[in-house]
Amino acid sequence: MPIVYSTHPLHPNAAALLAGHADLVIASNLSAETLAREAKTADIVIVRANLPEALFTGAPRLRATIRHGAGLDMIPVEAATAAGVLVANVPGVNARSVAEHVTFVALALARQFRAIDTDLRRKGWLAGRAHSLDARELQGSTMGIIGMGHLGRAIAAIAQAGFGMRVIAHTRRNSGFPPGVEPQSRDELLKASDYVVLACPLSPETRGMISSRELSLMRKGSFLINVARGAVTVEEDVVTALRSGHLGGAAIDVFAEQPLPADHPFFAFSNVILTPHLAGLTEESMERMGIGAVEETLRVLKGDLPVNLVNPPVVAQYRRRFPSDTR
């Protein structure tokens, strides 16, 4: 039986799809050394943790690494390609979960939820009610979304149809947006938005994209929501903008260092909502991501290429490694 090595347990319905086709092995821990050692006999690796480059030089049977989700920053794609290993992902399957999370935190920021809840519990009824003077509605405000892939589109749909928000967006190409979503330059988006949502992949172009300059362009009192990757922002500059009061608040799900250190300055702000990289994790999305990853696994084990192959230049070398896979 082929071996499918997964960094984390799969949803039961996803694991059931593998029954009779492969043996599922779960990583004993997530250290680089352990992952490289335990993957040596794997035919497929399903990925929810950072993979070391050494894994690809020490796994002669490895056909593919398949991301349990969309983001590829956990996989050293160049190392995989050099080793003749296919890389695939499952794009879009958790977009709805993340989009609902963005809506949830936007509402919480607009209605001063953290401060109301804290003061009601600690100081009493009137102290909690006092925050209503600063509460806002989403309707009529502007949401600026940087990134208009599956996630950006899902966020835009809820913001427009659910809350009557104006939605503007920016991407590298700045075209092909859904109806009603207005393309803007990044600077103009930052200037015009009440809520700036980071929903883009981490890449050399987006790393450190939101720094002191960009934050200074945002409206005083506006909100920053990051469900992309922590490194898309310069966290020290976000802290400075919060301390000065220029930012009205933030909701951050992803961080430059994960887990977030207990002494991080973000914890000091009552107007910052922090979540431990779980915006895309729900019962439903875990099932969709797991099944999607297993379906790609079964395609590769059958001799086919993945539907969502992300490193096409590897195919010729892969065919040389596995000449019986001709489809």
C-alpha positions as CSV (number, residue, x, y, z in Angstrom):
1,M,0.0,0.0,0.0
2,P,1.3,3.5,-0.7
3,I,2.0,5.7,2.3
4,V,0.2,9.1,2.7
5,Y,2.0,11.1,5.3
6,S,0.0,14.0,6.8
7,T,1.3,16.7,9.1
8,H,-2.0,16.7,10.9
9,P,-5.0,14.3,11.3
10,L,-7.6,14.6,8.4
11,H,-11.3,15.1,8.8
12,P,-12.8,11.6,9.3
13,N,-14.7,11.8,6.0
14,A,-11.5,12.6,4.1
15,A,-9.6,9.8,5.8
16,A,-12.3,7.4,4.9
17,L,-11.7,8.1,1.2
18,L,-8.2,6.8,1.5
19,A,-9.3,3.5,3.0
20,G,-8.2,0.6,0.7
21,H,-6.0,3.0,-1.4
22,A,-3.2,4.0,0.9
23,D,-2.0,3.8,4.5
24,L,-2.4,7.2,6.3
25,V,0.4,8.1,8.7
26,I,0.2,11.2,10.9
27,A,3.3,13.1,11.9
28,S,4.4,12.5,15.5
29,N,5.4,16.1,15.9
30,L,6.1,19.1,13.6
31,S,9.8,19.7,14.0
32,A,11.8,19.9,10.8
33,E,13.9,16.9,11.8
34,T,10.9,14.8,12.5
35,L,9.1,15.7,9.3
36,A,12.1,15.0,7.2
37,R,12.8,11.6,8.9
38,E,9.2,10.4,9.0
39,A,8.5,11.3,5.3
40,K,11.4,9.2,4.0
41,T,9.0,6.4,3.0
42,A,6.1,8.5,1.9
43,D,4.5,8.5,-1.5
44,I,2.4,11.6,-0.8
45,V,2.7,14.3,1.9
46,I,-0.4,16.3,2.9
47,V,0.7,19.6,4.3
48,R,-0.6,21.9,7.1
49,A,2.8,22.8,8.6
50,N,6.1,24.2,7.3
51,L,8.1,21.6,5.4
52,P,11.9,21.6,5.5
53,E,13.8,21.5,2.2
54,A,15.6,18.4,3.5
55,L,12.4,16.4,3.2
56,F,12.7,16.5,-0.6
57,T,16.2,15.2,-0.8
58,G,15.6,12.3,1.5
59,A,12.3,10.9,0.3
60,P,13.0,8.8,-2.9
61,R,9.4,7.6,-3.2
62,L,7.8,11.0,-2.8
63,R,5.5,11.8,-5.7
64,A,3.6,14.9,-4.5
65,T,3.1,17.3,-1.7
66,I,-0.5,18.5,-1.4
67,R,-1.5,21.5,0.5
68,H,-4.4,21.1,2.8
69,G,-5.8,24.5,1.8
70,A,-4.6,27.2,-0.6
71,G,-1.5,29.0,0.7
72,L,1.8,27.7,-0.5
73,D,4.2,29.4,1.9
74,M,4.5,26.2,3.9
75,I,6.0,24.3,1.0
76,P,9.4,25.1,-0.4
77,V,8.2,24.8,-4.0
78,E,11.6,25.3,-5.6
79,A,13.1,22.5,-3.6
80,A,10.2,20.3,-4.5
81,T,10.5,21.1,-8.2
82,A,14.3,20.5,-8.1
83,A,13.6,17.0,-6.6
84,G,10.9,16.2,-9.2
85,V,8.0,16.3,-6.8
86,L,4.6,17.6,-7.8
87,V,3.1,20.4,-5.7
88,A,-0.7,20.9,-5.5
89,N,-3.1,22.8,-3.4
90,V,-6.9,23.0,-2.9
91,P,-7.8,26.7,-3.6
92,G,-11.0,28.3,-2.6
93,V,-12.4,25.6,-0.3
94,N,-12.1,27.7,2.9
95,A,-12.9,31.1,1.3
96,R,-16.4,31.1,2.8
97,S,-15.1,30.4,6.3
98,V,-12.5,33.2,6.1
99,A,-15.0,35.6,4.6
100,E,-17.5,35.0,7.4
101,H,-14.7,35.6,9.9
102,V,-13.9,38.9,8.2
103,T,-17.5,39.9,8.5
104,F,-17.6,38.8,12.2
105,V,-14.5,40.9,13.1
106,A,-15.6,43.9,11.1
107,L,-18.9,43.9,13.0
108,A,-17.0,43.5,16.3
109,L,-14.7,46.4,15.5
110,A,-17.5,48.6,14.3
111,R,-19.7,48.0,17.4
112,Q,-16.8,48.2,19.9
113,F,-17.5,44.7,21.0
114,R,-14.4,43.9,23.0
115,A,-14.6,47.2,25.0
116,I,-18.3,46.8,25.7
117,D,-18.0,43.2,26.8
118,T,-14.9,43.9,29.0
119,D,-16.4,47.0,30.7
120,L,-19.8,45.4,31.2
121,R,-18.1,42.6,33.1
122,R,-15.6,44.6,35.0
123,K,-17.3,48.0,35.5
124,G,-21.0,47.4,35.1
125,W,-24.0,48.2,32.9
126,L,-23.5,51.9,32.3
127,A,-19.8,51.6,31.5
128,G,-20.6,49.0,28.8
129,R,-23.4,51.1,27.3
130,A,-21.1,54.2,27.1
131,H,-19.2,52.6,24.2
132,S,-22.3,52.8,22.1
133,L,-21.5,56.4,21.4
134,D,-18.6,55.2,19.3
135,A,-20.4,52.3,17.6
136,R,-20.8,52.3,13.8
137,E,-22.9,50.5,11.2
138,L,-21.3,48.7,8.3
139,Q,-23.9,49.9,5.8
140,G,-22.7,52.8,3.8
141,S,-19.0,52.4,4.8
142,T,-16.2,51.4,2.4
143,M,-14.4,48.1,2.5
144,G,-11.1,48.0,0.6
145,I,-9.9,44.5,-0.2
146,I,-6.3,43.8,-1.3
147,G,-6.5,40.5,-3.1
148,M,-9.4,39.4,-5.3
149,G,-9.0,35.7,-5.5
150,H,-11.5,33.2,-4.2
151,L,-11.2,34.8,-0.7
152,G,-11.5,38.4,-1.8
153,R,-14.6,37.6,-3.9
154,A,-16.3,35.8,-1.1
155,I,-15.6,38.8,1.3
156,A,-16.9,41.3,-1.3
157,A,-20.1,39.3,-1.9
158,I,-21.0,39.3,1.8
159,A,-20.1,43.0,2.3
160,Q,-22.1,44.1,-0.7
161,A,-25.2,41.9,-0.5
162,G,-25.3,41.5,3.2
163,F,-24.5,44.9,4.5
164,G,-24.7,47.4,1.6
165,M,-21.1,48.4,1.8
166,R,-19.2,50.0,-1.0
167,V,-16.4,47.6,-2.0
168,I,-13.2,48.7,-3.7
169,A,-10.3,46.4,-4.4
170,H,-6.7,46.2,-5.6
171,T,-4.7,43.4,-7.2
172,R,-1.5,43.4,-9.3
173,R,-3.6,43.3,-12.5
174,N,-6.5,45.4,-11.2
175,S,-9.0,43.8,-13.6
176,G,-11.6,41.0,-13.8
177,F,-13.4,42.0,-10.6
178,P,-16.9,41.0,-9.7
179,P,-19.8,43.4,-10.6
180,G,-19.9,46.4,-8.4
181,V,-16.3,46.0,-7.1
182,E,-14.3,49.1,-8.0
183,P,-10.6,48.8,-9.0
184,Q,-8.3,51.2,-7.2
185,S,-4.6,51.8,-6.9
186,R,-3.3,50.5,-3.6
187,D,-2.7,54.0,-2.3
188,E,-6.2,55.2,-3.3
189,L,-7.7,52.2,-1.7
190,L,-5.9,52.9,1.6
191,K,-7.1,56.5,1.5
192,A,-10.7,55.7,0.8
193,S,-11.4,52.7,3.0
194,D,-13.0,52.5,6.4
195,Y,-11.9,48.8,6.6
196,V,-8.8,47.6,4.8
197,V,-8.8,43.8,4.4
198,L,-5.6,42.0,3.5
199,A,-6.6,38.9,1.6
200,C,-3.6,38.4,-0.7
201,P,-1.0,35.6,-0.9
202,L,2.4,36.1,0.6
203,S,4.9,36.7,-2.1
204,P,8.1,38.8,-2.7
205,E,5.8,41.6,-3.9
206,T,3.5,41.5,-0.9
207,R,6.0,40.9,1.9
208,G,6.1,44.0,4.1
209,M,3.5,45.7,1.8
210,I,1.8,47.5,4.7
211,S,4.3,49.5,6.6
212,S,4.4,53.0,8.1
213,R,3.9,54.8,4.8
214,E,0.9,52.8,3.8
215,L,-0.6,53.0,7.3
216,S,-0.3,56.8,7.3
217,L,-2.4,56.9,4.1
218,M,-5.3,55.2,5.9
219,R,-8.1,57.3,7.3
220,K,-7.7,58.2,10.9
221,G,-9.9,55.8,12.9
222,S,-10.1,53.2,10.1
223,F,-9.6,49.5,10.7
224,L,-7.1,47.0,9.5
225,I,-8.1,43.3,9.1
226,N,-5.4,40.8,8.2
227,V,-6.4,37.3,7.1
228,A,-3.5,37.0,4.6
229,R,-0.1,36.3,6.2
230,G,1.6,38.1,9.1
231,A,4.6,39.1,6.9
232,V,2.4,41.1,4.6
233,T,2.6,43.8,7.2
234,V,5.4,45.3,9.2
235,E,4.1,44.5,12.6
236,E,6.1,47.1,14.4
237,D,4.6,49.8,12.2
238,V,1.1,48.5,12.9
239,V,1.8,48.7,16.6
240,T,3.0,52.3,16.2
241,A,-0.2,53.2,14.3
242,L,-2.3,51.7,17.0
243,R,-0.4,53.5,19.8
244,S,-0.8,56.8,18.1
245,G,-4.5,56.3,17.7
246,H,-4.3,56.7,13.9
247,L,-5.7,53.2,13.5
248,G,-9.1,52.8,15.1
249,G,-8.4,49.2,15.7
250,A,-7.4,46.0,14.0
251,A,-8.4,42.3,13.7
252,I,-5.4,40.1,13.1
253,D,-5.5,36.3,12.5
254,V,-1.9,35.8,11.1
255,F,1.4,36.8,12.5
256,A,5.1,37.1,11.6
257,E,5.9,34.6,14.3
258,Q,3.4,31.8,15.1
259,P,2.4,31.0,17.8
260,L,2.2,34.6,18.8
261,P,4.6,35.3,21.7
262,A,2.8,36.0,25.0
263,D,4.6,39.4,25.4
264,H,3.7,40.7,21.9
265,P,2.6,44.3,22.0
266,F,-0.7,43.4,20.2
267,F,-2.0,42.0,23.5
268,A,-1.9,45.4,25.1
269,F,-4.6,46.9,22.9
270,S,-8.3,46.7,23.8
271,N,-9.3,47.7,20.2
272,V,-7.4,44.7,18.6
273,I,-9.1,41.4,18.0
274,L,-6.5,38.5,17.9
275,T,-7.2,35.0,16.7
276,P,-4.7,32.1,16.4
277,H,-4.7,31.6,12.6
278,L,-8.2,30.0,12.5
279,A,-10.2,32.3,10.2
280,G,-10.5,29.5,7.7
281,L,-11.0,26.6,10.1
282,T,-14.6,25.4,10.6
283,E,-16.1,21.9,10.6
284,E,-17.3,22.5,7.1
285,S,-14.0,23.9,5.7
286,M,-11.9,21.2,7.3
287,E,-14.0,18.6,5.6
288,R,-13.8,20.4,2.2
289,M,-10.0,20.9,2.5
290,G,-9.4,17.3,3.6
291,I,-11.5,15.8,0.9
292,G,-10.0,18.1,-1.7
293,A,-6.4,17.1,-0.6
294,V,-7.4,13.4,-0.6
295,E,-9.0,13.6,-4.1
296,E,-5.7,15.1,-5.4
297,T,-3.8,12.4,-3.6
298,L,-5.9,9.6,-5.3
299,R,-5.4,11.2,-8.7
300,V,-1.6,11.1,-8.3
301,L,-1.6,7.6,-7.0
302,K,-3.7,6.5,-10.0
303,G,-1.1,8.0,-12.3
304,D,-2.8,11.3,-13.2
305,L,-1.5,14.8,-12.5
306,P,-3.2,16.9,-9.9
307,V,-6.0,19.2,-11.1
308,N,-4.4,22.1,-9.1
309,L,-0.8,21.5,-10.0
310,V,1.2,24.6,-9.1
311,N,4.6,23.7,-10.5
312,P,4.0,22.6,-14.1
313,P,7.8,22.8,-15.0
314,V,8.3,19.7,-12.8
315,V,6.3,17.4,-15.0
316,A,9.1,16.2,-17.3
317,Q,11.4,15.4,-14.4
318,Y,8.5,13.7,-12.6
319,R,7.8,11.5,-15.6
320,R,11.4,10.4,-15.6
321,R,11.2,9.5,-12.0
322,F,7.9,7.6,-12.5
323,P,7.8,6.5,-16.1
324,S,4.8,4.3,-15.6
325,D,2.7,7.4,-14.9
326,T,1.9,8.4,-18.5
327,R,-1.5,10.2,-18.0
